[in-house]
Amino acid sequence: MLRGGLATLVFLVPMLVVFGVFSWYPIVQAAIMSLQKTNLVTDPTWVGLANFVTVLKNPDTWVALRNTGWFALLALLFGYPVPLVAAVLMSEVRRLRGLFTALAYLPVVVPPVVAVLLWKFFYDANPTGVFNTVLGWVGIPPQPWIQNAVAAMPSLVVEATWAAAGGTVIIYLAALTSVPPELYDAAEVDGAGLWRKIQHVTLPQLRGVLFVTLILQVIGTAQVFLEPFLFTGGGPNNSTLTILLLVYRYAFQNSLGGDYGAATALSLVLAVLLAVLSIVYFRITRRWSS
């Protein structure tokens, strides 16, 4: 307080009030609602932990958890390296770098619903579908895409990667500007090619950013909702049912007014899992990222 802390606190008060009203208050209300039987129409009934027992006993919960993990894993294997490779390649381009950056970021500008509906049109399983037509040019038979239980989730991952990679590319490009040019010059003097410069200069310098984007991607993909909701509705045969889509079903598709107690209970289960994952991740990577 004697060193100006009171003034800092006064300036922080508006932000703290806004953050408390629009973030923490809904979280507290959700925690209370998870202990109630309520559809927001009739008076709520206090049921304690019954909602958590209900959602954990529901077989669809474990199907949704498995599907969410599968989506996150596919997005990690496919979607995580793509922005990094694109950013590194664009950083090596001497001409038209601005054009390539704009093209990479363009999918982020497209409204997500429009992007999903556009790709749903592309994923038409008929031989005359856009992607199947392209495959036919090289002699590959039509694919079922989102109409098939096996192919549906990878198809969603491809669209989600296309839609979200642009923002991560911009982050990596910004981080690459902080890499000292003399490190690349020294590598070239030592006869290092592009791959060795990436391996021994670029990746070590981006280590901290890579760790942050990794956990952000895991958290984001674990909360996937839009793609399975608009592409397949969770089908076929619940092969794309995710945790948040199951939350939506509890809230809006079960009964009159929905079962909001069960919906918020499942939401809190997901939040706790992600919080534990984040804590473990940051503890493990704290030494590596320094």
N, C-alpha and C positions, 0 to 999 in steps of 0.2 A: 504493500500500500504506500509506503514512504517513497518508493522509487517509481511511482506512476502507475502502480497496478490498479488503483481505483479508477483512473481514467480509462484504462484498457477494459476493465469490467463494464463500465458505463457504455462504451461503444459496442461491447459484445451483447448487451442485454437485448436489443432488438432481434439480433440473429438467434439468440437462445430462445426467445419467446416464440418466434416463427417456427424454429426447429421443434420446439416442444409441442406446439399446437398441432402442427401438420405432420409430425413424424412420431414422436414418443407417445402422444395421447392416443392416436389410433392403435399403436402397438399394445398399450395397456388395455384399451377397450377390447382388442382382439383376444388378449390373454384372458380377460374376464368372460368374454363370449364363449371361449373354448370350454369353459366349465359350466355352461348353461345349455339347456335344450330350448332353442329359439328359432323361429322362422321370420322374425321381425314383423309378424302380423299379430300373433297372440302374445300374451305375457310370458316372459322367459321363466323357465324352471331350472333351479339349481340342481345339477346332476354330478358335480364333482369331476372325477376323471373318467366318467362313463364314455364321453365322446372319444377320448384317446383309446379306450379299450375297443370301442366300436370300429374305429378306422384301422387299428392295428390287426383286428380279427378279420377284416374284410380282405378276401383273396385279391381283389383288384388293387389294393394298396401295394402289395408285393409285386404284382405285375407292373404297376406304374413305376415303382422304384427300380425294378430291373430295366424297364424301357428307358427311363431317365438316365440311368447309368450307362446304358448302351449308347444313347444319343451323345452323352458327354464324352464317352471314350472315342467314338467315331469323330466327333468334332475336334477332339484333341489331336488325334492321329492325322486328320486331314486338314482341318481348319486352322490349327495353330501354326504349322510351318508355312502355309501359303502366304499370309501377309508378310512374314519375315523374308521369304525368298523374293517376293515382289518388291519389297522396300529396298533390299540390297541390290537387286538388278536395276531398279530405277535410280539408285544413288550412283551407279556406275555409268548411267547414260549422260552424255555430255550435251546432247541436243534434244529438244522436245520433252524435257523432263516435266515441265509444267503440264503439258498435254497428257502425259501418262499418269501423272498424279491426279488430274481432274477425272480421267476415265476410271481410275481405281476407286475414287471416292463417289462416283456417280451413283452406284447402287444404294449408298447410304441416304442419298437425297430422295430416292424413290420412296413414297409412303409404303410402309411394310405390308399393309393389306393389299395394295395394288401389286406389289412384287410377288406376293404369294399367289394371288389370282392369276397373274401372268404366267408364273411357272406351272401352275396347275393346268393351264391351257397347253403349255409345252409338254407336260407329262401325260398327255392323252395317250391311252394305251392302244388306240386304233392304229392300223398301219399308216393312216394319213396324218397322225399326230406329228408335231414339229420335230421332236427328238427322234421318233421312230422313222420319220422320213429321211432324216440325216443318216441314221444308221443303215437304212436301206440302200443308200448310195454306195456304201462300202460292203454290202452283202450281209449285214448282220440282221437277223430277224427281229420283228417288233418285240419290245420289252414291256412287261406289265407295269413297271414303275410303281406308283403309289397304290395300284390296285392289288399288289402282291404283298403278302405278309412279310416276306424276306427282304424284298427290295424297297419297301416303303420307307423304313427308317434311314437307310443310306441316301435315298432320294431327298428326304427332308434335310439331311445334313448338308448336302451339296447346295441346296437353295439357301440355307441359313448362312453357310460360309460365304457364298457370293454376296449376300445382302449385308453382312457385317464386317467383312474383311477390310473394306476401305478405311474405316475409322482407325483400325489397328495399324494399317500401312502408314497413315499420317503420323501416328505416334512414333513408329520406328524411324521414319524419315527425319522427324524432329530430333530424335535421339542420336541419329547418325551424324547430324551436324555438329554434335559436341565431341565427336571422336577427333583427337588431334591429327591433322594431316601428316605431320612428320612421322607418325607411326606407320602410315601406309608408304611413305617415301623410304623409310628404313627397310620395310619389308621388300619393296621393289629392288632396292640396292642389294639385298641378300638373295635376290632371284626368286622371290615368292610369286606364285601365280595368283589368280583370282581366288581359288578355293583355299589356298593357304592363308591369304590375307583375311578371308572371312573367318577361318578357323582360329587363327592366332591373334587377330586384331579386332575384327568386328564383334564377334560373339563375346569375348571377354569384356569388351567395353560396354556391351549392351546387357550384361548379366543382370543388373538390378531391374532394368525395364522388363526383361524377359520374365523374371520371376513374378512381377506384379501383373503383367498381362496374362500370365498363366492362371493365377488364382482368380482373376476377374473373369476369364473365359469359363473356368470350371463353375463358378457361381452363376454366371449368365446362362450357360447351357443347362444347368440343373433346374433352372426356372423356365425352361422352354414351354411355351403355351400356344403362341400364335400359329406356328407351322402345323402342329398336329390338329389344332382346332379347325383351321380353314382347309387344310389339305385333305384330311381323312376322318376328322371327328373322333380320332382314337383308333379307328379300324385300320386295316381289316383284321377282325378277330382280336381286337385290343392290342395289336402289335405296335401301335404308336400311342397308346395311352400313357400319358406322363402324369407326374404328381400334380402339377397345376391344373391340368385338364380334369383330373379326378376331383380336385378342389372345386372347380367350376360345376361339375356334375352334382356334387353335394349341395352347393349353394343354390343352383338354379334349375336342376332337372329332376330332383327327387320327389318333392311334394309341394303343396301349396306354400309359396314363400320360401321354400328350400330349407335345408338343415344347416343353418349357418354355424351352429355349434360344432358340428362335425367338420365343416369346411375349415373353420379357423383352427381347430385342433390339428388337422392334417397340415395346415400351413405352418403352424408352430413346430411340428415335428421336422418338417423340411428346414425351417430356419435354424433349429438346434443342430441338425446334422451338418449344415453348411458352416455354422459357427465353429463347431468342433473341428471340422476339416480345415477351416482357415487358421485356427490356432495352431493345430499340429503342423500345418504347412509352413507357417511363418517361423515356428520354432526350429523346424528342420533346416530351412533355407536361410536363417538369419546369418549363420557363419559364411555360407556360400556367397551371399549377395554383397558381403562387405569387401 
